């Protein structure tokens, strides 16, 4: 009973059966197809997959940032805020303790929700920042829009606090984006996202184009801030090795669908889906015996012409006849000798309860080493 109560109180975001299409001359193209997951308070949830797998589209759908030709065609996103009775003095809009559907917000509600409850760190810090406004001016814009009751002295104190929080000297507040290094620009974007102490931060490839030393600094800073402030993170990246360091849970996406979900340690030790296994073998380990990198053969499918059955079967060395005709459902696998199997989700016929994989070998010439 206590565990169930604690789990319910920890629930922050409940994404239910979300689908997103892009309208094209050839009709609707599904970029996200029936995706569901939950996010807990203080949790870092990783979304991983190759380019075009639907990671960013899903995140932007949650934040209501999609623009035509993208269109949400189904599902809902329930947000469970903390009880905030009597907290209007800080500019927040009171929200009910029960879940509220983000997709049902009108413009006024959405404006109040963004940045106060959910913020986004975009992929390219240089493009996300206004090149003709100082770091300070852009921070002040956020506060004026969402905290109009704050005095200039309060704004200045908050600016200095945020700058120090992310490791930027306060005197750099007057700097323009081009006067900051790549790492400092990324820290500036994170500071702006933290300005109103949101519950959720979506980070879309936050370390792209940064060298490995700066990547390490940014990730270390992120982990420290998460522990200090208690926000939850949806971390999007194509680099699975990055998520293995920071994420609590990882979702693997392929062609707009979830193919596996697991804790980071479980995913690393026992990947179930062949696609996950291929991603894990696409980067070298820092210790252990020397092994040949195998990677994943082929290329991701054209979403206008998704193959029948399992969408991964043209690239999979373990595909069998059922994979060509029947699409697998994301579900809990049966006991396969893994301790945490009850917490796992995988969409693969290799783990179906009626799987005949021992009787039906992989198709000859199918896929490659994964």
C-alpha positions in Angstrom: 0.0 0.0 0.0 2.8 2.4 0.9 4.7 1.6 -2.3 1.6 2.3 -4.4 0.9 5.6 -2.6 4.5 6.7 -3.0 4.5 5.7 -6.7 1.3 7.6 -7.4 2.6 10.8 -5.6 5.9 10.5 -7.6 4.1 10.5 -11.0 4.8 13.7 -12.9 3.9 13.0 -16.6 1.8 10.3 -18.1 2.1 10.0 -21.9 -0.7 7.9 -23.3 -0.8 6.6 -26.9 0.6 9.7 -28.6 0.8 9.7 -32.4 2.1 12.4 -34.6 1.9 12.6 -38.4 3.4 14.9 -41.0 1.0 15.9 -43.8 2.7 15.4 -47.2 1.7 15.2 -50.9 1.7 11.4 -50.4 -0.6 11.5 -47.5 0.0 11.2 -43.7 3.4 10.1 -42.6 3.6 8.8 -39.1 6.7 10.2 -37.3 5.4 9.0 -33.8 3.2 6.0 -33.6 1.2 5.1 -30.4 3.9 5.9 -27.8 3.2 5.7 -24.1 5.4 6.1 -21.0 5.5 7.7 -17.6 8.0 10.2 -16.0 8.6 10.4 -12.2 9.7 13.4 -10.2 13.4 13.8 -10.3 13.9 11.1 -12.9 16.1 11.4 -16.0 14.3 9.5 -18.9 16.4 9.0 -22.0 15.1 8.8 -25.6 17.6 7.2 -27.9 17.6 6.1 -31.5 19.0 7.0 -34.9 18.1 10.2 -36.7 14.5 10.1 -37.9 13.3 7.7 -35.1 10.8 10.3 -33.8 12.6 11.3 -30.6 12.5 15.1 -31.1 9.0 15.0 -32.7 7.7 13.2 -29.6 9.3 15.7 -27.2 8.0 18.7 -29.1 4.6 17.2 -29.2 4.7 16.9 -25.4 5.7 20.6 -25.2 3.1 21.6 -27.8 5.8 23.1 -30.0 5.0 21.3 -33.2 4.0 23.4 -36.2 2.4 22.3 -39.6 2.8 20.1 -41.4 3.2 18.2 -38.1 0.0 17.3 -36.4 -0.9 15.3 -33.3 -3.5 12.7 -34.3 -4.1 10.8 -31.0 -3.3 10.3 -27.4 -3.0 12.6 -24.4 -0.3 13.9 -22.0 -1.4 14.1 -18.4 0.7 16.4 -16.2 0.5 16.0 -12.4 1.7 19.2 -10.7 2.6 19.5 -7.0 -0.1 21.0 -4.8 0.5 24.7 -4.9 -2.4 26.3 -3.0 -1.5 29.8 -2.0 1.6 30.0 -4.2 0.2 32.6 -6.7 2.7 35.1 -5.3 5.5 33.6 -7.4 3.5 34.0 -10.6 2.5 30.3 -11.1 -1.0 29.5 -12.3 -2.6 27.1 -9.8 -3.2 23.7 -11.4 -5.3 20.9 -9.9 -3.4 18.1 -8.1 -5.1 15.5 -10.4 -3.7 15.1 -13.9 -4.4 17.8 -16.5 -4.1 17.1 -20.2 -1.5 19.3 -21.9 -3.1 18.7 -25.3 -6.3 20.3 -23.9 -4.7 23.6 -22.8 -5.8 26.8 -24.5 -3.3 29.5 -25.5 -3.4 31.3 -22.1 -3.0 28.0 -20.1 -0.2 26.9 -22.4 1.7 30.2 -22.0 1.4 29.8 -18.2 2.5 26.2 -18.3 5.6 26.7 -20.5 8.7 27.7 -18.7 6.9 27.7 -15.3 6.2 23.9 -15.4 8.1 22.7 -18.5 11.1 24.2 -20.2 13.2 23.1 -23.2 16.9 23.1 -23.9 17.1 23.1 -27.7 19.7 21.3 -29.8 21.9 24.2 -30.9 22.6 26.7 -28.2 23.7 29.3 -30.8 20.5 29.1 -32.7 18.4 29.0 -29.6 19.8 32.3 -28.3 19.0 35.7 -29.8 22.3 36.8 -31.4 21.5 40.5 -30.9 20.5 40.3 -27.2 22.7 39.8 -24.2 22.5 36.7 -22.0 21.0 39.0 -19.3 18.4 40.5 -21.6 17.1 37.1 -22.6 16.9 36.0 -19.0 15.0 39.2 -18.1 12.5 38.6 -21.0 11.5 35.3 -19.5 11.0 36.8 -16.0 9.0 39.8 -17.3 6.7 37.5 -19.3 6.1 35.0 -16.5 6.9 36.9 -13.2 5.8 40.5 -13.8 5.5 41.1 -10.1 9.3 40.8 -9.6 11.2 44.0 -9.0 14.4 44.8 -10.9 16.4 44.1 -7.8 14.7 40.7 -7.5 15.4 40.0 -11.2 19.0 40.9 -10.8 19.4 38.7 -7.8 17.8 35.8 -9.6 20.1 36.4 -12.7 23.2 36.2 -10.6 21.9 33.2 -8.7 21.2 31.3 -12.0 24.5 32.3 -13.5 26.4 30.9 -10.6 24.2 27.9 -10.5 25.4 26.8 -13.9 29.0 27.9 -13.5 29.0 31.2 -15.4 30.6 34.2 -13.8 28.0 37.0 -13.1 30.1 39.5 -15.1 29.4 37.5 -18.2 25.7 38.3 -18.0 26.3 41.3 -20.2 27.9 39.1 -23.0 26.3 38.4 -26.3 26.0 34.8 -27.5 29.0 35.1 -29.9 31.2 36.3 -27.0 30.6 33.0 -25.1 32.2 29.7 -25.8 30.2 26.7 -27.0 30.1 25.2 -23.5 29.1 28.6 -21.9 26.3 29.1 -24.4 25.0 25.7 -23.5 25.1 26.6 -19.8 23.4 29.9 -20.6 20.5 28.0 -22.3 20.2 25.7 -19.3 20.2 28.7 -17.0 17.3 30.2 -19.0 15.4 26.9 -18.8 15.9 26.9 -15.0 14.8 30.5 -14.6 11.3 29.7 -13.3 12.2 26.4 -11.5 10.2 24.1 -13.8 9.3 20.6 -12.9 10.3 19.1 -16.3 13.2 20.0 -18.6 13.3 18.6 -22.1 16.9 18.4 -23.4 17.2 17.9 -27.1 20.8 16.8 -27.9 22.2 19.3 -25.4 25.8 18.3 -26.0 25.8 18.1 -29.8 28.9 19.7 -31.4 30.7 20.0 -28.0 34.0 18.3 -27.4 34.1 15.4 -25.0 35.6 17.4 -22.1 32.9 20.1 -22.3 30.3 17.3 -22.7 31.5 15.8 -19.4 31.3 19.2 -17.7 27.8 19.8 -18.9 26.6 16.3 -17.9 28.2 16.6 -14.5 26.5 20.0 -14.0 23.2 18.5 -15.1 23.4 15.7 -12.6 24.3 18.2 -9.8 21.5 20.5 -10.6 19.0 17.7 -10.8 20.0 16.5 -7.3 19.9 20.1 -6.0 16.7 21.3 -7.6 14.7 18.0 -8.0 13.5 18.6 -11.6 12.8 15.7 -14.0 14.5 15.5 -17.4 13.6 14.0 -20.8 17.0 13.6 -22.4 17.0 13.1 -26.2 20.1 11.8 -28.0 21.4 9.5 -30.6 24.3 8.6 -28.4 23.3 5.7 -26.3 26.6 5.7 -24.4 25.7 9.1 -23.0 22.4 7.9 -21.6 24.1 4.9 -20.0 25.9 7.5 -17.8 23.0 9.8 -16.8 19.6 8.2 -17.4 17.5 6.3 -14.8 15.4 4.7 -17.6 15.9 4.5 -21.3 13.4 4.3 -24.2 14.7 3.0 -27.5 12.8 4.3 -30.5 12.9 3.1 -34.1 10.8 4.4 -37.0 8.5 6.3 -34.7 7.8 3.4 -32.3 9.1 2.3 -29.0 10.9 -0.9 -29.3 12.4 -1.3 -25.8 12.2 0.4 -22.4 14.4 -0.5 -19.4 16.6 0.9 -16.7 20.1 1.9 -17.9 22.0 -0.9 -16.1 19.6 -3.5 -17.3 19.7 -2.2 -20.8 23.5 -2.3 -20.9 23.8 -5.8 -19.3 20.9 -7.5 -21.1 19.6 -5.7 -24.2 16.6 -7.6 -25.5 15.7 -6.0 -28.8 18.2 -6.7 -31.7 18.2 -2.9 -32.5 19.2 -2.0 -28.9 21.9 -4.6 -29.1 23.1 -3.1 -32.4 23.2 0.4 -30.9 25.2 -0.9 -27.9 27.8 -2.5 -30.2 28.1 0.7 -32.3 30.6 2.3 -29.9 33.8 0.9 -28.3 34.1 0.1 -24.6 36.9 1.7 -22.6 37.9 -1.5 -20.9 37.9 -5.2 -21.5 39.1 -7.2 -24.6 39.4 -5.7 -28.0 36.3 -6.4 -30.1 35.3 -5.6 -33.7 32.6 -3.0 -34.0 29.7 -4.5 -35.9 27.0 -1.8 -35.8 23.7 -2.1 -37.6 23.6 -2.8 -41.4 21.4 -0.9 -43.7 19.6 2.4 -43.1 16.4 3.4 -41.3 13.2 2.9 -43.3 11.5 5.6 -45.3 8.5 6.5 -43.1 6.4 7.0 -46.3 6.9 3.3 -47.0 7.3 1.5 -43.7 7.9 -2.3 -44.3 5.2 -4.7 -43.2 5.5 -6.7 -40.0 8.3 -5.6 -37.7 9.8 -2.4 -39.1 13.3 -3.5 -38.1 13.2 -6.9 -39.9 15.1 -5.7 -43.1 18.1 -4.9 -40.9 17.8 -7.7 -38.4 20.0 -10.8 -38.4 17.5 -12.6 -36.1 14.4 -12.0 -38.2 12.2 -15.0 -38.9 9.0 -15.6 -40.9 6.6 -14.1 -38.3 8.6 -10.8 -38.3 7.7 -10.2 -42.0 4.0 -10.5 -41.6 3.1 -9.4 -38.0 4.0 -6.2 -36.1 5.2 -7.0 -32.6 3.5 -5.3 -29.6 5.4 -3.6 -26.8 4.9 -5.7 -23.8 6.5 -7.3 -20.8 8.7 -10.3 -22.0 8.3 -13.7 -20.4 10.9 -14.9 -18.0 14.2 -15.1 -20.0 16.5 -15.5 -17.1 16.9 -11.8 -16.3 16.3 -10.6 -12.8 14.6 -7.3 -13.7 12.5 -8.7 -16.5 9.2 -7.6 -14.8 10.2 -4.0 -15.3 11.1 -4.4 -19.0 9.1 -3.7 -22.1 10.1 -4.9 -25.6 8.5 -5.1 -29.0 10.1 -8.2 -30.5 8.7 -11.6 -31.6 11.8 -13.3 -30.1 10.1 -12.8 -26.7 6.5 -13.5 -27.6 4.8 -16.1 -25.4 4.0 -18.2 -28.5 7.4 -17.6 -30.2 8.7 -20.5 -32.4 12.2 -19.0 -32.8 13.8 -22.3 -31.8 11.9 -24.1 -34.5 12.1 -21.4 -37.2 15.7 -20.1 -37.9 16.5 -16.6 -39.0 15.9 -15.9 -42.7 18.9 -16.6 -44.8 20.6 -13.4 -46.0 18.6 -11.3 -43.6 20.3 -8.3 -41.9 23.8 -8.7 -40.6 25.8 -8.8 -37.5 24.0 -7.2 -34.5 
